[in-house]
């Protein structure tokens, strides 16, 4: 039996997350158009192991088997994303009914298994034709997103009660438009700030579309990656770097959504490079959301680095800190700090942890994947999340990233985050030890120590 103090609230939602491009494959099936990730992953040198998402986990075809795995894990909810280029292959105009039908089947099958769909509308796979017209550096893309959300919500809304507009606008803006390590591979402060603003505007368009189509009681929000920042040393320059880093890592997107204004620190440094912000933009962006999704992996320990433009800050790993296979620090207290800070400073009506998890170098031995590190990671982050609930944070659910090992963006298939191991040569799935353990957590609604 779990100890009493490790029990979660009775209606707590236990889930796992994925995203379309990372698991679906079937990139040319049933009328899907190309996305920026097809183009990027097929560009030589962009993906660490030279792979792409053409097949990935083939979950487009294998979703019934994947739902059977979710049942074995005892999931109450599954967070997945809809591929925009399956619904509007050219980015504008014609709606592809075959794409909608696919998600209808997926959603029906989830309901038949007693699993609630949590749907992300944009997890980075922009139709390539919209990229050809400027992508997220073009204000028009936000309107195209609004049209897409209308089409999806109208067709699928009867089966979906929880929606997220955009996944991690920070990572999409910075990795995709400043550092060039994600699609579409742009490099520049201006494209990154434009992407940030137009993704926020797309969130507003998406909320408007959802509000117009949703039934009473349905809920909509956004998923942000958030992490408290900390200085690498107590030198004044590092203390200041940690404060500045908070502006970029957290306030950049939280402030417009919850306060209707960009943080002063961002405007002071980059005001001249911001795109045109029209009179009504921030009011629309700040419309109420029903819940905030938080994706949390690691805190951000930073140091002042005068030669690293544009912000003169670099992340560091504290010496001796435990890290995962991606080199990310394991620091469970960070999820408590993030949850309590967001609750204190922004007070969203409800919060879900929409992603948390860890990559480790899993290897099957005699068909068994023994991954105690991942089990320990999730256990400790859950305990810290429970502390946050006890401190008054309205945390309603927790989703492990990820259900399956999958295509980890620029890292390819070499980073395994799944509760389920995938042999990419055969597509065979095997529940890892951590998955068996998570099944116990979902069954007990808590931790048995
Ligand atoms: C997040 C992404 C998700 C996955 C995890 C590891 O930033 O939302 O798709 O790549 O990181």
Boltz pocket constraint, residues with backbone or C-beta under 6 A from the ligand:
constraints:
  - pocket:
      binder: B
      contacts: [[A, 19], [A, 22], [A, 167], [A, 168], [A, 171], [A, 225], [A, 295], [A, 355], [A, 401], [A, 407], [A, 408], [A, 409], [A, 417]]
      max_distance: 6.0
